[in-house]
């Protein structure tokens, strides 16, 4: 039955079946063939998987991201980032990275970050002498910060799957997100150094003050949301609602760039995106129930503990596994499938659940810009006009950089646990 469960899933994914249907059909086929449980369990389990208060934060953070994109907040974040680092060597690539960091701290979505920031900065980078595949690759990798920096939808999903505090996961994600950001900035600098034709921006002191004044409300948003969570003022779910209200008020009343006539489209796009994510969660919940029914975590745990004696070997193998998984499976589905399998083993090897969650999320963030199914890769490709094949060579250094970061975070828990001690 285990071979049937995983084999049918891989076949469905290879032939291009959407992830939701691939997970659901593989689970139903295994239940039916193995007579594991009544098929009445299928809708019950899918409803149970989505019947969680923390998951309510997901559609609200998605809506906040769309409101930001249309309400002028993302453009002001670009202007502020440009004023801060645009004059440096590799400045415009750094602007994309820093803006993605700011935007990620509000939207919680890697794809939304890539689309919102990339639509502005990829054409600007090309105009300054960057080749299109590099500009698109830089933005695709930077957009993955939306998965790491809190509030992050995958962090919420892991917290629910692992029965951990969403607030603790958010706190643990701050330093890893900064570490990855710094690594990307360093690469942007050396890339520009090796390509002298790349132009830098000219930014004066007055430009910085103007950008700070115009972008003040934009950068206050993550401070309000995260500060409220960490200060115990509201829960992460309530914080998502606060983010929506803040983005609406700033976009409509303060900046006046968001018209009431645009709201129906924003609500529709947000509903569609939320439905896609929540349907994956529902199908993954059913798939996870079948995994537990087959006692796969228990058997894998016994095998691993009996075969692998070193926690170092274990975590290296886990990272390699998640690297491959992220190439073919969306982060949401991968987290919900592999958390119940890998977490019990990690705990037996002495890993803190919060620390292990950060390792999983950062690792799977690579999958968002890694061929063949990285969503950020396709979004950036569409914006830049480069095909994915052209981007493959340019994206490899970013994959190596983030994977090195994953290894550092794996062996140095202080980065994820430091603020929790």
Rosetta blueprint (number, residue, H / E / L):
1 X L
2 X H
3 X H
4 X H
5 X H
6 X H
7 X H
8 X H
9 X H
10 X H
11 X H
12 X H
13 X H
14 X H
15 X L
16 X L
17 X L
18 X L
19 X H
20 X H
21 X H
22 X H
23 X H
24 X H
25 X H
26 X H
27 X H
28 X H
29 X H
30 X H
31 X H
32 X H
33 X H
34 X H
35 X L
36 X L
37 X L
38 X L
39 X L
40 X H
41 X H
42 X H
43 X H
44 X H
45 X H
46 X H
47 X H
48 X H
49 X H
50 X H
51 X L
52 X L
53 X H
54 X H
55 X H
56 X H
57 X H
58 X H
59 X H
60 X H
61 X H
62 X H
63 X H
64 X H
65 X H
66 X H
67 X H
68 X H
69 X H
70 X H
71 X L
72 X L
73 X H
74 X H
75 X H
76 X H
77 X H
78 X H
79 X H
80 X H
81 X H
82 X H
83 X H
84 X H
85 X H
86 X L
87 X L
88 X L
89 X L
90 X L
91 X H
92 X H
93 X H
94 X H
95 X H
96 X H
97 X H
98 X H
99 X H
100 X H
101 X H
102 X H
103 X H
104 X H
105 X H
106 X H
107 X H
108 X L
109 X L
110 X H
111 X H
112 X H
113 X H
114 X H
115 X H
116 X H
117 X H
118 X H
119 X H
120 X H
121 X H
122 X H
123 X H
124 X H
125 X H
126 X H
127 X H
128 X L
129 X L
130 X L
131 X L
132 X H
133 X H
134 X H
135 X H
136 X H
137 X H
138 X H
139 X H
140 X H
141 X H
142 X H
143 X H
144 X L
145 X H
146 X H
147 X H
148 X H
149 X L
150 X L
151 X L
152 X L
153 X H
154 X H
155 X H
156 X H
157 X H
158 X H
159 X H
160 X H
161 X H
162 X H
163 X L
164 X L
165 X L
166 X H
167 X H
168 X H
169 X H
170 X H
171 X H
172 X H
173 X H
174 X H
175 X H
176 X H
177 X H
178 X H
179 X H
180 X H
181 X H
182 X H
183 X H
184 X H
185 X H
186 X H
187 X H
188 X H
189 X H
190 X H
191 X H
192 X H
193 X H
194 X H
195 X L
196 X L
197 X L
198 X L
199 X L
200 X L
201 X L
202 X L
203 X L
204 X L
205 X H
206 X H
207 X H
208 X H
209 X H
210 X H
211 X H
212 X H
213 X H
214 X H
215 X H
216 X H
217 X H
218 X H
219 X H
220 X H
221 X H
222 X H
223 X H
224 X H
225 X H
226 X H
227 X H
228 X H
229 X H
230 X H
231 X L
232 X L
233 X L
234 X L
235 X L
236 X H
237 X H
238 X H
239 X H
240 X H
241 X H
242 X H
243 X H
244 X H
245 X H
246 X H
247 X H
248 X H
249 X H
250 X H
251 X H
252 X H
253 X H
254 X H
255 X L
256 X L
257 X L
258 X L
259 X L
260 X H
261 X H
262 X H
263 X H
264 X H
265 X H
266 X H
267 X H
268 X H
269 X H
270 X H
271 X H
272 X H
273 X H
274 X H
275 X H
276 X H
277 X H
278 X H
279 X H
280 X H
281 X H
282 X H
283 X H
284 X H
285 X H
286 X H
287 X H
288 X H
289 X H
290 X H
291 X H
292 X H
293 X H
294 X L
295 X L
296 X H
297 X H
298 X H
299 X H
300 X H
301 X H
302 X H
303 X H
304 X H
305 X H
306 X H
307 X H
308 X L
309 X L
310 X L
311 X H
312 X H
313 X H
314 X H
315 X H
316 X H
317 X H
318 X H
319 X H
320 X H
321 X H
322 X H
323 X H
324 X H
325 X H
326 X H
327 X H
328 X H
329 X L
330 X L
331 X H
332 X H
333 X H
334 X H
335 X H
336 X H
337 X H
338 X H
339 X H
340 X H
341 X H
342 X H
343 X H
344 X H
345 X H
346 X H
347 X H
348 X H
349 X L
350 X L
351 X L
352 X L
353 X H
354 X H
355 X H
356 X H
357 X H
358 X H
359 X H
360 X H
361 X H
362 X H
363 X H
364 X H
365 X H
366 X H
367 X H
368 X H
369 X H
370 X L
371 X L
372 X L
373 X L
374 X L
375 X H
376 X H
377 X H
378 X H
379 X H
380 X H
381 X H
382 X H
383 X H
384 X H
385 X L
386 X L
387 X L
388 X H
389 X H
390 X H
391 X H
392 X H
393 X H
394 X H
395 X H
396 X H
397 X H
398 X H
399 X H
400 X H
401 X H
402 X H
403 X H
404 X H
405 X H
406 X H
407 X H
408 X H
409 X H
410 X H
411 X H
412 X L
413 X L
414 X H
415 X H
416 X H
417 X H
418 X H
419 X H
420 X H
421 X L
